Amino acid sequence: MTALVLLPFAVAAAFLSSGLAKLGGARRLAEAAQRFRIPAVFATLGWGRAFIALEIVVGAVIVATPGPWSPLALATAALVLAGFLTVAVRSWRRGDTFDCGCFGARGNTRVGPGLVARNAALLAAALGGLLAAALGSPTPLEVLGDSSGRAWVVVAAILAASGLAVQRLTAKDRVRAAAEEARATLPTPTATPPGMAPTFEVTRHTGDAVDSRMLVALRPHLMVFVRPGCGSCDNLLNDTAELDAILGDDGPLLVFAVSVARFIFEEQYPQLADRVVYGIASATEKLDIAKTPGAVLLGLNGRLVAGPVLGETEVRELITDARRLLAQPLPPLS
């Protein structure tokens, strides 16, 4: 018995852990599929649930069934891994760095060389397992039924657990070191004058970055922070025409600050493509937007007229009061 018999166990463990970690996370998986630019027909909740089930079934069949089912499941795993490796490489070459959620909400599997290398290694393991099966190696179920085979599996499990523990410890150290280095290089913050909004930068739908002061240089903005998929946010997005009517042509401009990728938002709300700003992490932090929906009313030259307010009802109330608030004399800067 050679070490090749362990390769199917590695693939099965990866599929089972990945599938189980994603249970209940079909929405996040569908969003990741959209970011990977997989055809829209497959980037849905239904396909997300089906893929999670497929991962679990494939992992279980590899280790718990006799031939020819185990090699067939291993071949299915190889096809899945080859497809995912292709989209991961393509996304990496585009410069994407988002978290794909490959191991659920608690995992951190960002697009990059690590993700590509891990999936290439798993694909190699699946192909190696298929080669071993073609050469007559026992299936995982047969290995578990043999005393020497069980010893191989126990040793491999101990080594894998040890390696995972070391990797997690070193990862925490790397994160801690990077955070300390980042803090050391941060410039000393300057105080924001009373009545003024902190400066931040966002990206227009055209791809141009703009400073917050320039954003409101000619017209006040009522900036509503939303996340598609959040019910209250979708209510506000769907009522844009009604909200515009409340603000009026001479009132503040209603703009939506969106935290998802542009193509994801425009697929759901193409009619609002020119009413959106992206790259809002800095704005969210500096304006203290703790949840969505939230909103602020920014006057000319960066005045913070009102907000932040959080919640759909509060956002609608701010929209209703916006013209009155802008008409009030502002306190002098001190």
N, C-alpha and C positions, 0 to 999 in steps of 0.2 A: 504494500500500500504506500503510495507516494503522497507528497503534499498537495498534488493536484486535486485530490478529493476534497480539500478544504475550500476550493474556489467557489463551488455552488453555495456553501454555507455563507461566505462573505456577501455574495450577491443577494441571497435570501434575507440576510440580516439587514442589509441596506434597504431593501424594498419594504420589509415589514416595519422597520423603525420609521421610515419615511411616510408610509401610508397611515400608520397608527397616529403619528404626530400631527398629521393633517386632518384627522377626523373633525368634522365641524368647521373646517376651514376652506370649504369649496369656493366661497366668495373671494377670498384672498388669492386662491389658486387661479381663478378666472381672471383676476386683475393682473396677476403675474403673466398669464398667457397673453393678455393684451399688450403688456409691455415688451414681451418677447416678439411681438408682431406676428403671432400665430393667426391664421385666418379667423375672422370674427365668428364664423359658424362653430368653431371649436372652443372659443374663449367664452364659455358660458357656464352658469352654475351646474347645469345638467352634465355637461362633459367633465366639469371639475369633480363632481361626485363620482362619476363613472371611472375617472382616472385613479382616484383615491382607492376605490374598491378594487380596481385592477392591480394596483401595487400590492395590496394586502393578499389578494388571491394568488398572485404570482409567487410572492414570497413563501406563502404557506404550501403551495403545490410543489415548489422546488424541494423542500425538506421533508414533506409528509406523504408523498406518493411514490409508488414504484415506477420503473420504466414502463412505457415510454413517456409518461406524463411529466416526470421531473425534467428530462431533457427538453421536452416541448416548452415547458414553462421557462426554462433557462434561455431557450431561443427567443421567446417572447420578451424576456428581460433584456436580451442583447439588442433587439430591435428598438425597444423603448429608450435604452441608454444611447444608442447610436443617434436616434432622432433628437434626444435632448442635448447631446453633445454638439450636434450641428447648430441648434438654435443658440446654445450658450456661447459657442465660438463666434457666431455671427453677431450676437449682442455685445460681446466683449470687444470685438473689433470696431463696433460703432461707438465705443466709449461708455456704454451703460455701466452703472455701478449699483443698481437697485437690489434690494433683498428679494430673492425669488421665492422665499418661503418654502424651500424644498424640504425642510424638516420641521414644518409647522411654525406657529407663531413664536415659539420659544427659541427656535434656532436662528442663527445669523449666517445665511448663505448668500452673500452678495455676489453679483456677477463679477468675474475677474479670473485671474490665472488659477487661483485655488479651486474654484468651482469647476473650471475646465479640466484641471489635472485630476481632481477627484473622480469626475465622470469618465475620463479616459481610463483611469485605473479600474473602475468598476466594469467598463466595457471589456477591457482586457481580461478581467477575471471571468466574465460571462463567456467570452470566446474560449478561454482556457478550459473552463468547465465543460463546454461542448466538445472540445477536442478530447478531453479525458474520457467523456462518455462514449465518443466514437471509437476510442482505443480500448473500450471494455472496462473502464473504471466503475466501481460500484456507485449506485445512487446514494444521496445523503441518507435516505431511509435505511439502506443496507449498511452504510457505515455506522449508523447509530445502533444497529443490531449486532455489531461486532465489538468485542471488548477492546481490541487494539484501536479500532476506529474511534470508539468513544474517548479513548485516551488522547488521540490526536485532537479531537474537538475540544476537550477540556483545556489542553495546553494552548490551543489557538485562542480560545475564549479568554484565558488569563492574560495572554500577551496583548490581545486586542483591548481588553479593559485597562491594562496598565498603560498602553499607548494613548488611549483616550484620556485617561486621567492626567498624564503628563502634558498632552496637548492642551487640555482645558486650563491647567495651571499656568503654562507658559503663555497661553492666549490672554489670560487675565493680567499677567505681568506686562505683556506688550501693550494692552489697552491702557493700563495704569501709567506706564512710561510715556505713551503717546499723549495722554491727557496732561501729565505734568509738563511735558515739553511744550504743548500747545499753550498752557497757562503761562509758561515762562516767556513766550514770545508775543503774547497779547499786548497791544498798546494800552496805556492807561486810559480808561474811559473818561470822556468829558461829560460834565453835567448838562442835562437838557434844560434849557430855560423854562421857567414856569409858563404854562399855557401852550407850549410848543410840543408837537409830537416828536418822538425820537426819530432820527433819520434812519432810513433803511432803503434797500434796493429791491426792485421787483423786475420781472421780465414781461414785456408786452406780448400779445399774441403774434406779433411780427418777429419776435426773437430778440428785439432790442432791449437792453437793460436800461432802466431809468431810475434815477434817484427820487425819493419820495417828495422832496421839495419841488422838483421839476414836474412831477406828476400832477401837482395841484397848483402850478404856477398861473394858470389861466382860468381854472374853474374848480370850485370845491368838489370833493369826491366823498361819496358815502361808500366805504369799502366793506363788503360783506364777505366774511370768510366761510367757505362752504366746502363740503366733501361729498361728492356724488355717492349715493348709496345710503347716506344719512337721511332719514325720512323728512325731518324738519328742513334740512338743506334743500332737498328736492322740491318741497312745497314752495320755498322762496324762489328757486330757479324757475319753476313752472309759472309763477305769478309775476314774472319780470315786467310784462306789459302793464299790469295793474299797479305795480310799485312805481314804474316810470310815470304813470299818470298822476300819482300822488305827489311825486317830487316836482313835476312840471318841467317845461322846457328851460325855464330860467333858474331852476333849482340845482342842487348838487348832482353830479353824474353818478349813477349807480354802477359800481364795478364789483365784480366777483373775484375774490382772491382764492385760488384753487390749489389744493395740495397734491393733486394727481397729475400724471403726465398729460401733456397737451392733447395728444391723439386720443387718449382715453376719454377726456372730457368732451372733445369735439365730436366724438362718435355718439355720445349720448345727447349732447345739446349743441348741434351744429349752428342753430340760429343765434347762439350767444357767443360765437367764436371771437367777436371783436369787443366783447364786454368783460374780458377776463385778463387777469394778470397771474403769472406763475412765479416759481422760485421764491416762495413766500416764507421760507423758514425764518429769516431774519425779522421780517415784519411780525410774524406770529409771536416770536419770543419777545421782541422789544415792546410790542403793544399789549402783551400779556393776554393773548387769546388762548384761554385754557381749554376751550372745547368749541365745537362747531354746532350750529351756526353762531357766529359772533360778528360784531360790526363796530366800526369807528366812523365818526364824521370828521373829515379833515378839511379845514378852511384854507383859504389862499395862503401860499408861502409856508405851508406846513403847520398851521395852527391846529391844535387838537381841540375841536369845538365840543365834542361829546364822545363818550365811550372810554374803554370798551364796554359793550353790553353783550351778554351771552344768552342764547335761547331764542327760539323763533318768535315768541310773543314780544320779547324785549327788542329784537331787531325790527319788527314791524312798527312798534311804538316809536323807535328812533326815526324810522323813515317818515312816519306821520308828523313828527315834531321837527324834522330837519330844517325846513324853511324858516320856522319861527326861531330856532336856535341860531341860525346864521344871521338873522335880522337883528338879534340882540347885540348891543355894544359889548365888545370883548374887554376884559380887564387889561389894564396896561401892563407891559412887560416890566419886571423889576430887575 
